[in-house]
């Protein structure tokens, strides 16, 4: 039987309960890697040997997972291999181990010092060094990705681009790419474009 959040909260009251970044920091501190105590800081400032969008995750390696809302990282957890991850959800749930299909992670990072960099291959950092560049539209589900008139989820959708289509990326703005597609100019979340 599934434990209801109210009952679980009562069970955890008075105990030390991790938030998501606190759990990541505690786990990696144990092996000498010093993460920050927030998901956005870990994504921007922690040193990685490999990072990228979730579809590029090496499934045989431990990694830090991230969930983006389009402008910044909002949640973090730890990929523990075998299609499983752990994350902390506060006093409602505590620390959970779940299947990757149970949560929509958008990015990953393998911290420097966790593996020999030669085992990891080239970096898949989704932030390119030069603009403009050509990119392919990708997603873990669905058939299209939205192009919006503003760099946020409240922006109006004015075209849906099919997966596999090629776009031109001219810059970035807070987790969104500036995109040109045919006669359209707009914004698309960074995780939906793979540089080619």
C-alpha positions as CSV (number, residue, x, y, z in Angstrom):
1,X,0.0,0.0,0.0
2,X,1.3,3.5,-0.9
3,X,2.1,5.7,2.1
4,X,0.1,9.0,1.9
5,X,2.1,12.2,2.2
6,X,0.4,13.3,5.5
7,X,1.2,10.0,7.2
8,X,4.7,10.1,5.9
9,X,5.2,13.7,7.1
10,X,4.1,12.7,10.6
11,X,6.6,9.8,10.5
12,X,9.5,12.2,9.5
13,X,8.6,15.0,11.9
14,X,11.6,15.8,14.2
15,X,14.0,13.9,12.1
16,X,16.8,15.3,9.8
17,X,15.3,15.3,6.3
18,X,17.3,16.3,3.3
19,X,16.2,18.6,0.6
20,X,17.3,17.5,-2.9
21,X,20.6,19.4,-3.1
22,X,21.4,18.6,0.5
23,X,21.2,14.9,-0.3
24,X,23.4,15.3,-3.4
25,X,26.0,17.3,-1.3
26,X,26.0,14.7,1.5
27,X,26.4,11.7,-0.8
28,X,29.2,13.3,-2.9
29,X,31.0,14.8,0.1
30,X,31.5,11.2,1.3
31,X,33.7,10.5,-1.6
32,X,35.6,13.8,-1.6
33,X,33.5,15.8,-4.2
34,X,32.1,19.0,-2.8
35,X,28.8,20.0,-4.5
36,X,27.0,23.2,-3.7
37,X,23.7,23.2,-1.7
38,X,21.4,24.3,-4.6
39,X,20.5,22.7,-7.9
40,X,21.2,25.9,-9.9
41,X,24.7,26.4,-8.3
42,X,25.6,22.8,-8.9
43,X,24.7,23.0,-12.6
44,X,26.5,26.3,-13.2
45,X,29.5,26.1,-10.9
46,X,30.5,22.4,-10.1
47,X,33.3,21.0,-12.3
48,X,32.1,18.2,-14.6
49,X,34.0,15.9,-16.9
50,X,30.8,15.3,-18.8
51,X,27.4,17.0,-18.8
52,X,24.5,17.2,-21.2
53,X,20.8,16.6,-21.8
54,X,19.2,13.5,-20.2
55,X,19.0,11.6,-23.5
56,X,22.8,11.6,-23.5
57,X,23.2,10.1,-20.0
58,X,25.7,7.2,-19.9
59,X,23.5,4.6,-18.3
60,X,26.5,2.7,-16.8
61,X,27.8,5.7,-14.8
62,X,26.8,7.4,-11.6
63,X,25.7,11.1,-12.3
64,X,24.0,14.1,-10.8
65,X,20.5,14.6,-12.3
66,X,18.8,17.9,-12.9
67,X,15.3,19.0,-13.7
68,X,15.0,22.4,-15.6
69,X,11.9,24.5,-15.7
70,X,13.3,26.3,-18.8
71,X,15.0,29.2,-16.9
72,X,17.0,27.3,-14.1
73,X,17.5,24.0,-12.5
74,X,14.7,23.3,-10.0
75,X,15.4,19.8,-8.7
76,X,18.4,17.5,-8.4
77,X,19.0,13.8,-7.6
78,X,21.6,11.0,-8.2
79,X,21.5,8.5,-11.0
80,X,22.7,5.2,-9.4
81,X,22.8,3.0,-12.6
82,X,20.4,0.2,-13.7
83,X,17.8,2.8,-14.7
84,X,17.4,3.9,-11.1
85,X,17.9,7.2,-9.2
86,X,17.6,8.6,-5.7
87,X,16.3,12.0,-4.7
88,X,15.0,13.8,-1.6
89,X,11.5,15.2,-1.4
90,X,11.6,16.8,2.1
91,X,9.3,15.9,5.0
92,X,6.5,14.6,2.8
93,X,8.4,11.7,1.3
94,X,12.0,11.6,2.6
95,X,14.6,10.0,0.3
96,X,13.2,7.9,-2.5
97,X,14.7,5.3,-4.9
98,X,12.8,5.3,-8.2
99,X,12.9,4.2,-11.8
100,X,14.0,6.8,-14.3
101,X,10.6,6.6,-15.9
102,X,9.0,8.0,-12.7
103,X,10.4,11.5,-13.1
104,X,11.1,13.9,-16.0
105,X,14.8,14.7,-15.6
106,X,16.2,17.1,-18.2
107,X,20.0,17.2,-17.7
108,X,22.9,15.3,-16.1
109,X,26.5,16.0,-15.0
110,X,29.3,13.6,-14.1
111,X,31.5,15.5,-11.6
112,X,35.2,15.8,-12.1
113,X,37.0,13.2,-9.9
114,X,34.3,10.5,-10.1
115,X,35.7,8.6,-13.1
116,X,38.8,8.7,-15.3
117,X,37.8,11.2,-18.0
118,X,39.1,8.8,-20.7
119,X,36.2,6.4,-19.8
120,X,33.6,9.1,-20.5
121,X,34.4,10.2,-24.1
122,X,33.9,13.7,-25.3
123,X,31.8,16.1,-23.2
124,X,28.2,16.6,-24.2
125,X,27.8,20.0,-22.5
126,X,24.7,21.4,-24.1
127,X,26.1,25.0,-24.0
128,X,28.0,25.5,-27.3
129,X,31.0,27.8,-27.4
130,X,30.2,29.6,-30.7
131,X,27.1,31.0,-32.2
132,X,25.4,30.5,-34.6
133,X,25.3,26.8,-34.9
134,X,22.9,24.2,-36.4
135,X,20.9,22.0,-34.1
136,X,18.5,19.1,-34.3
137,X,15.2,19.2,-32.4
138,X,15.1,16.3,-29.9
139,X,12.8,15.2,-27.1
140,X,12.3,12.1,-24.9
141,X,8.6,11.9,-25.8
142,X,6.1,13.5,-28.2
143,X,6.4,14.4,-31.8
144,X,7.0,18.2,-31.7
145,X,8.7,20.9,-29.6
146,X,7.2,24.3,-29.1
147,X,8.8,27.5,-30.4
148,X,7.7,30.5,-28.2
149,X,7.8,34.2,-28.6
150,X,9.5,34.7,-25.1
151,X,12.2,32.8,-23.2
152,X,9.8,31.3,-20.7
153,X,6.9,28.9,-20.5
154,X,4.4,31.7,-20.5
155,X,5.5,32.8,-23.9
156,X,3.0,32.2,-26.7
157,X,3.6,29.2,-28.9
158,X,3.6,30.2,-32.5
159,X,4.9,27.1,-34.2
160,X,5.5,23.4,-33.2
161,X,8.6,21.9,-34.8
162,X,8.8,18.2,-35.6
163,X,11.5,16.1,-33.9
164,X,14.5,15.7,-36.2
165,X,14.1,19.1,-37.9
166,X,17.2,21.3,-38.2
167,X,17.2,24.8,-36.7
168,X,19.8,27.6,-36.4
169,X,20.7,28.7,-32.9
170,X,21.9,32.3,-32.6
171,X,22.3,32.7,-28.8
172,X,20.9,31.8,-25.4
173,X,18.9,33.4,-22.7
174,X,18.4,31.9,-19.2
175,X,18.2,28.2,-20.3
176,X,16.5,28.9,-23.6
177,X,18.1,29.1,-27.1
178,X,17.3,31.8,-29.6
179,X,16.1,29.8,-32.6
180,X,15.5,30.5,-36.3
181,X,13.4,27.9,-38.1
182,X,12.3,28.7,-41.7
183,X,10.7,32.2,-41.4
184,X,10.2,32.0,-37.6
185,X,12.4,33.5,-34.8
186,X,11.7,32.5,-31.3
187,X,12.8,30.6,-28.2
188,X,13.2,26.9,-27.4
189,X,14.3,25.3,-24.1
190,X,18.0,24.2,-24.4
191,X,17.3,20.6,-23.6
192,X,15.4,20.2,-26.9
193,X,18.2,21.0,-29.2
194,X,21.3,18.9,-29.9
195,X,24.2,20.7,-31.6
196,X,25.2,19.0,-34.9
